[in-house]
Amino acid sequence: MRIATTLLILATTTAATAAPPDGGGPWRHAPGDDLTAEHRARIDAELARNVEALTREGKLAPAMLAPRQANLQWPLRAVPAYRGFGYHGISNFVDLNTGFPNQVLDFNCGGRSYDLSDGYNHAGIDFFLWPFSWRMMDQQMVDIVAAAPGTIIGKQDGFNDRSCPNNYSADWNAVYVRHGDGSVAWYGHMKTGSLTSKAIGATVTAGEFLGKVGSSGFSTGPHLHFENHTAVSNYQIVEPYAGACRAGATLWAQQPAYYDSAINELATHSAAPNFPSPNCPNPVAETPNFADAVQPGQQVIFAAYYRDQRAGQVTNFAIVRPDGTTFQSWNFDMAQATSDPYYDSSYWYWTYTLPAGAPAGVWRFRATFQSRTYEHRFTVGDVVFADGFEQ
């Protein structure tokens, strides 16, 4: 049984030494995508036809002359069964520099986006699943939800959700929602067969289920491509984030920091987690090697999975016995393991062998990072909980 709880408390420093990890590093497969001009033209034409038909049928009111749709809600939500602390990272924002190639500018005047030599400037925000993204996708752990109320003006489903990144002809599964001001949100790369049962012309509320995160279309891994436009046709791309290079107010109800540094998961493993390279045309799921019930004398791998980790950020780790005493404690700064200043997704692990006489019971693997304490529980020995569940 994997039990993960988040303790929102300030860090308390324990005596610990710096300890470089035994393994890990950046996750090199943070997803990207591409929509060809042909794909966009096809989508635009279909949406324009749908809007015309829905308006004619009285199912879609004319767009209000109102400020740009704001108060956007987060477009992802983990299902109740998901036990991690976080489930995503951001690999790309909107590229605000229309030049190409290699002329990238994000809302914060940084380079967290991309363009291509064929003229494609990344037009949305890529929210990728992390960690164990393919496994998370296959288990349908993350919902895509409406960021704002509106009317469904288009749907595409039935396309392969394990596409290869070199398949330019692949169509994606997507839902398109028009808001009251006429702006439109695209929710792309959904898992096949997961889309809402609501028909084109139906209304949705903010936070309403639209589908599951997948990797359909031209996609290098499971993620949501969230793209916003001022209108259906003759549109301008909208970047919801506000910053030094995107003037005006944020369109998010609560805009996260540019570097949203956090630990997505703590875990105990029987062997190092395995993240295979993309294997087209059938990408394979990762092998976590989770071990939440171990025995005295067993070697255990203790791992932390980060998003937006930066050099200089110190994590204080501790492995705590059932009686509250510390078995091991150490500090970690990614600068101990790499010269890179930042990773949008990373993992690191340390290996410890439990003593032969390690006390049976519930142990705790704790990490304090950025003034937040995370805890993962695991059992040592044969333990029967009060509810009768045996480890």
C-alpha positions as CSV (number, residue, x, y, z in Angstrom):
1,M,0.0,0.0,0.0
2,R,1.4,3.3,-1.0
3,I,0.5,6.1,1.4
4,A,1.6,9.6,0.6
5,T,0.6,12.6,2.7
6,T,1.7,16.2,2.4
7,L,2.5,18.2,5.5
8,L,2.2,22.0,4.9
9,I,4.6,23.0,7.6
10,L,7.8,25.0,7.7
11,A,11.1,23.2,7.5
12,T,12.8,22.1,10.6
13,T,16.5,21.6,10.2
14,T,18.1,18.4,11.3
15,A,21.8,17.5,11.6
16,A,22.6,16.1,8.2
17,T,25.5,16.0,5.8
18,A,25.5,16.6,2.0
19,A,25.1,13.4,0.1
20,P,25.4,13.1,-3.7
21,P,22.9,10.7,-5.2
22,D,23.6,7.2,-6.3
23,G,21.8,7.8,-9.6
24,G,19.1,9.8,-11.4
25,G,19.3,13.1,-13.2
26,P,17.0,15.0,-15.7
27,W,14.2,13.2,-17.3
28,R,15.1,13.6,-21.0
29,H,11.7,12.9,-22.5
30,A,9.7,16.0,-21.5
31,P,7.1,16.1,-24.3
32,G,6.8,18.5,-27.2
33,D,4.5,18.5,-30.2
34,D,3.8,20.1,-33.6
35,L,0.7,21.0,-35.5
36,T,1.3,21.3,-39.2
37,A,-0.2,24.1,-41.2
38,E,-2.4,21.5,-42.9
39,H,-3.7,20.3,-39.5
40,R,-4.5,23.8,-38.3
41,A,-6.3,24.7,-41.5
42,R,-8.4,21.6,-41.2
43,I,-9.3,22.2,-37.6
44,D,-10.0,25.9,-38.2
45,A,-12.4,25.1,-41.1
46,E,-14.3,22.5,-39.1
47,L,-14.7,24.8,-36.1
48,A,-15.9,27.6,-38.3
49,R,-18.5,25.4,-39.9
50,N,-19.6,24.1,-36.4
51,V,-19.9,27.7,-35.1
52,E,-22.0,28.7,-38.0
53,A,-24.3,25.7,-37.7
54,L,-24.6,26.1,-33.9
55,T,-25.4,29.8,-34.2
56,R,-28.0,29.1,-36.9
57,E,-29.6,26.4,-34.6
58,G,-29.7,28.8,-31.7
59,K,-27.2,26.8,-29.6
60,L,-24.5,29.4,-29.6
61,A,-25.1,33.0,-28.6
62,P,-23.1,35.7,-30.4
63,A,-19.8,36.5,-28.7
64,M,-20.1,39.3,-26.1
65,L,-18.0,42.4,-26.4
66,A,-16.2,41.8,-23.2
67,P,-12.6,41.7,-22.0
68,R,-10.6,38.6,-22.8
69,Q,-11.7,35.5,-20.9
70,A,-9.9,35.5,-17.6
71,N,-10.1,33.7,-14.2
72,L,-8.9,30.5,-15.9
73,Q,-8.9,27.4,-13.7
74,W,-6.1,24.8,-13.8
75,P,-6.9,22.5,-16.8
76,L,-5.7,19.2,-15.1
77,R,-6.9,17.3,-12.1
78,A,-5.6,14.0,-10.6
79,V,-8.2,11.3,-9.9
80,P,-8.8,10.5,-6.2
81,A,-6.8,7.2,-6.4
82,Y,-3.6,9.1,-7.4
83,R,-1.3,9.2,-4.3
84,G,1.6,11.4,-5.5
85,F,2.0,15.0,-4.4
86,G,2.0,16.3,-7.9
87,Y,1.5,14.9,-11.3
88,H,2.7,17.3,-13.9
89,G,5.5,19.6,-15.2
90,I,5.5,22.3,-17.9
91,S,7.9,21.8,-20.8
92,N,6.8,24.6,-23.1
93,F,5.0,27.9,-22.9
94,V,3.8,30.0,-25.9
95,D,6.6,31.2,-28.2
96,L,5.9,34.9,-28.4
97,N,8.6,35.5,-31.0
98,T,7.2,34.9,-34.4
99,G,10.6,34.6,-36.0
100,F,12.2,31.2,-36.6
101,P,14.2,29.1,-36.1
102,N,15.9,29.4,-32.7
103,Q,14.2,32.7,-31.9
104,V,12.3,31.7,-28.8
105,L,10.7,34.1,-26.3
106,D,8.4,33.0,-23.5
107,F,6.2,35.3,-21.3
108,N,9.0,35.7,-18.8
109,C,11.5,36.7,-21.4
110,G,13.1,33.2,-21.1
111,G,13.5,30.4,-23.5
112,R,11.0,27.8,-22.2
113,S,9.4,27.1,-25.6
114,Y,10.5,26.2,-29.0
115,D,10.1,26.8,-32.7
116,L,10.9,24.8,-35.8
117,S,12.6,25.4,-39.1
118,D,9.3,24.8,-40.9
119,G,7.9,27.9,-39.4
120,Y,6.1,26.4,-36.4
121,N,6.1,28.6,-33.3
122,H,4.8,26.7,-30.2
123,A,1.3,28.1,-29.7
124,G,0.2,26.6,-26.5
125,I,1.3,25.4,-23.1
126,D,2.5,21.8,-22.7
127,F,1.6,20.2,-19.4
128,F,3.3,16.8,-19.2
129,L,2.7,14.0,-16.8
130,W,5.5,13.3,-14.3
131,P,6.7,10.9,-13.0
132,F,6.1,7.7,-14.9
133,S,4.1,9.4,-17.6
134,W,3.2,6.4,-19.8
135,R,2.2,4.4,-16.7
136,M,0.1,7.3,-15.4
137,M,-1.5,7.7,-18.9
138,D,-2.3,4.0,-19.1
139,Q,-3.9,4.0,-15.7
140,Q,-5.8,7.2,-16.6
141,M,-4.7,9.0,-13.5
142,V,-5.1,12.6,-14.7
143,D,-8.3,14.3,-16.0
144,I,-8.4,17.2,-18.4
145,V,-11.0,19.7,-17.2
146,A,-12.4,22.9,-18.7
147,A,-10.4,26.0,-17.7
148,A,-13.5,28.2,-18.2
149,P,-17.2,27.8,-18.9
150,G,-18.2,27.6,-22.5
151,T,-19.7,25.6,-25.4
152,I,-18.1,22.6,-27.0
153,I,-17.7,23.6,-30.7
154,G,-15.6,20.6,-31.8
155,K,-14.4,17.1,-30.9
156,Q,-12.0,14.6,-32.4
157,D,-11.6,11.1,-31.1
158,G,-10.4,7.6,-32.1
159,F,-6.8,8.4,-33.0
160,N,-3.8,6.5,-31.7
161,D,-2.8,7.8,-28.2
162,R,0.7,6.3,-28.4
163,S,1.8,8.2,-31.5
164,C,5.4,8.6,-32.6
165,P,6.9,12.1,-32.7
166,N,8.0,11.6,-36.4
167,N,4.4,10.9,-37.6
168,Y,3.4,14.2,-39.1
169,S,0.2,12.8,-40.5
170,A,-1.2,11.7,-37.1
171,D,-4.4,13.5,-36.0
172,W,-5.0,14.1,-32.3
173,N,-7.9,13.6,-30.0
174,A,-9.1,16.9,-28.8
175,V,-12.0,19.0,-27.4
176,Y,-12.5,22.7,-28.4
177,V,-14.5,25.0,-26.2
178,R,-15.7,28.6,-27.1
179,H,-16.1,31.0,-24.2
180,G,-18.7,33.8,-23.9
181,D,-16.4,36.4,-25.3
182,G,-15.7,34.4,-28.4
183,S,-12.3,33.1,-27.4
184,V,-11.6,29.5,-27.9
185,A,-9.5,26.9,-25.9
186,W,-8.0,23.9,-27.6
187,Y,-7.4,20.8,-25.4
188,G,-5.2,18.4,-27.4
189,H,-3.4,15.0,-27.3
190,M,-6.2,13.3,-25.3
191,K,-6.3,9.6,-24.7
192,T,-8.5,7.8,-27.3
193,G,-12.0,6.9,-26.1
194,S,-11.7,9.1,-23.0
195,L,-13.5,12.3,-24.3
196,T,-16.6,13.6,-22.6
197,S,-19.8,12.1,-23.8
198,K,-21.3,15.6,-24.2
199,A,-22.0,16.5,-27.9
200,I,-20.9,19.5,-29.9
201,G,-23.2,22.3,-28.9
202,A,-23.4,21.3,-25.2
203,T,-22.2,23.7,-22.5
204,V,-19.5,22.9,-19.9
205,T,-18.7,24.6,-16.6
206,A,-15.2,25.5,-15.3
207,G,-13.6,22.4,-13.9
208,E,-15.9,20.0,-15.8
209,F,-14.4,16.8,-17.2
210,L,-13.3,16.9,-20.8
211,G,-11.1,13.8,-21.2
212,K,-7.9,12.1,-20.1
213,V,-4.3,13.0,-20.8
214,G,-2.9,11.0,-23.7
215,S,-0.3,11.2,-26.4
216,S,-2.3,11.3,-29.6
217,G,-1.2,13.1,-32.8
218,F,2.3,14.4,-33.2
219,S,3.4,14.0,-29.6
220,T,6.6,12.8,-27.9
221,G,4.8,11.8,-24.7
222,P,1.7,12.1,-22.6
223,H,0.7,15.7,-22.1
224,L,-2.0,18.3,-22.6
225,H,-1.4,20.9,-25.2
226,F,-3.6,23.8,-24.0
227,E,-3.9,26.5,-26.6
228,N,-6.0,29.7,-26.5
229,H,-7.2,31.9,-29.3
230,T,-9.1,35.2,-29.5
231,A,-11.6,33.7,-31.9
232,V,-12.4,30.8,-34.1
233,S,-11.1,32.3,-37.4
234,N,-8.6,35.1,-37.9
235,Y,-7.5,34.4,-34.4
236,Q,-4.5,35.5,-32.4
237,I,-2.7,33.1,-30.1
238,V,-3.2,34.0,-26.4
239,E,-0.7,33.4,-23.7
240,P,-2.6,33.2,-20.4
241,Y,0.5,33.8,-18.3
242,A,1.6,37.4,-17.7
243,G,5.1,38.5,-17.3
244,A,7.9,40.8,-18.4
245,C,7.4,39.9,-22.0
246,R,3.6,39.5,-22.0
247,A,2.1,42.7,-20.7
248,G,-1.2,43.0,-18.9
249,A,-3.0,41.0,-16.2
250,T,-2.7,37.2,-16.0
251,L,-5.7,35.3,-17.3
252,W,-5.2,32.6,-14.6
253,A,-7.3,32.8,-11.4
254,Q,-4.0,31.9,-9.6
255,Q,-0.9,32.1,-11.8
256,P,1.9,29.8,-10.6
257,A,5.5,30.9,-10.4
258,Y,7.6,30.7,-13.6
259,Y,9.7,28.0,-11.8
260,D,7.0,26.1,-9.9
261,S,9.5,24.1,-7.9
262,A,8.1,21.1,-6.0
263,I,8.5,17.4,-5.3
264,N,5.9,15.4,-7.3
265,E,6.6,12.1,-5.6
266,L,8.7,10.4,-3.0
267,A,9.1,6.6,-3.3
268,T,10.9,3.5,-2.1
269,H,12.1,1.0,-4.7
270,S,13.5,-2.5,-4.8
271,A,15.7,-1.5,-7.8
272,A,16.4,1.7,-9.6
273,P,13.4,3.0,-11.6
274,N,13.7,2.4,-15.4
275,F,12.7,5.1,-17.9
276,P,13.2,3.5,-21.3
277,S,13.9,5.7,-24.3
278,P,10.9,6.3,-26.6
279,N,10.3,3.2,-28.6
280,C,8.2,4.1,-31.6
281,P,5.8,3.0,-32.9
282,N,4.8,1.5,-29.5
283,P,6.3,3.5,-26.6
284,V,6.5,1.3,-23.5
285,A,5.6,2.2,-20.0
286,E,8.3,2.7,-17.4
287,T,9.2,0.2,-14.7
288,P,9.0,1.9,-11.3
289,N,10.1,-1.1,-9.2
290,F,8.1,0.3,-6.3
291,A,8.7,-1.4,-2.9
292,D,6.5,-0.2,-0.1
293,A,6.7,-3.4,2.0
294,V,10.3,-4.4,2.7
295,Q,12.1,-6.6,5.2
296,P,15.0,-6.1,7.7
297,G,18.4,-6.4,6.0
298,Q,16.9,-5.5,2.6
299,Q,18.5,-2.9,0.3
300,V,16.1,-0.1,-0.5
301,I,16.3,2.7,-3.0
302,F,14.9,6.1,-1.8
303,A,13.9,8.4,-4.6
304,A,12.6,11.9,-5.1
305,Y,10.9,13.2,-8.3
306,Y,11.0,16.9,-8.9
307,R,9.5,19.5,-11.2
308,D,11.2,22.8,-12.0
309,Q,14.2,21.9,-9.8
310,R,17.0,24.6,-9.7
311,A,20.6,24.6,-8.5
312,G,20.9,26.1,-5.1
313,Q,17.6,24.7,-3.8
314,V,18.5,22.4,-0.8
315,T,16.4,19.4,0.1
316,N,16.7,17.9,3.6
317,F,16.0,14.1,3.6
318,A,15.4,11.8,6.5
319,I,14.5,8.1,7.0
320,V,12.6,7.8,10.2
321,R,12.0,4.6,12.3
322,P,8.6,3.8,13.8
323,D,9.6,5.3,17.1
324,G,10.4,8.6,15.5
325,T,14.2,8.3,15.7
326,T,16.2,9.0,12.6
327,F,17.9,6.1,10.7
328,Q,19.6,8.3,8.1
329,S,19.5,12.0,7.2
330,W,21.2,14.0,4.5
331,N,21.0,17.2,2.4
332,F,21.0,17.5,-1.3
333,D,21.4,20.3,-3.8
334,M,21.3,19.3,-7.5
335,A,24.5,21.3,-7.9
336,Q,26.2,18.4,-6.2
337,A,25.4,16.2,-9.2
338,T,25.3,18.5,-12.2
339,S,26.5,21.8,-13.6
340,D,23.1,22.5,-15.2
341,P,21.1,25.3,-13.5
342,Y,17.6,23.9,-14.0
343,Y,15.6,20.9,-14.9
344,D,11.8,20.9,-15.7
345,S,11.7,17.3,-14.5
346,S,14.3,15.3,-12.6
347,Y,14.8,12.4,-10.2
348,W,17.5,11.4,-7.8
349,Y,17.9,8.3,-5.6
350,W,20.0,7.0,-2.7
351,T,20.6,3.4,-1.7
352,Y,20.5,2.2,1.9
353,T,20.5,-1.2,3.4
354,L,18.3,-1.7,6.5
355,P,19.9,-3.3,9.5
356,A,19.1,-7.0,10.1
357,G,17.5,-5.9,13.3
358,A,15.5,-3.1,11.8
359,P,12.3,-2.7,13.9
360,A,9.1,-3.8,12.3
361,G,6.4,-1.1,11.6
362,V,5.6,1.9,9.6
363,W,8.7,3.9,8.6
364,R,8.8,7.4,7.0
365,F,10.8,8.8,4.2
366,R,10.7,12.6,4.5
367,A,11.9,15.5,2.4
368,T,11.7,19.2,3.2
369,F,12.0,21.3,0.0
370,Q,11.1,24.9,-0.5
371,S,9.6,25.2,3.0
372,R,7.3,22.3,2.4
373,T,7.6,18.8,4.0
374,Y,6.6,15.7,2.1
375,E,6.3,12.2,3.5
376,H,6.1,8.7,2.1
377,R,5.4,5.8,4.4
378,F,6.6,2.2,3.9
379,T,6.6,-0.8,6.1
380,V,9.4,-3.0,7.4
381,G,8.7,-6.6,8.4
382,D,5.3,-8.2,8.6
383,V,2.9,-5.6,9.7
384,V,-0.8,-5.8,10.3
385,F,-2.7,-2.5,10.4
386,A,-5.7,-1.8,12.5
387,D,-8.0,-2.3,9.5
388,G,-6.6,-5.8,9.0
389,F,-4.6,-4.9,5.9
390,E,-1.3,-6.8,6.0
391,Q,1.9,-5.7,4.3
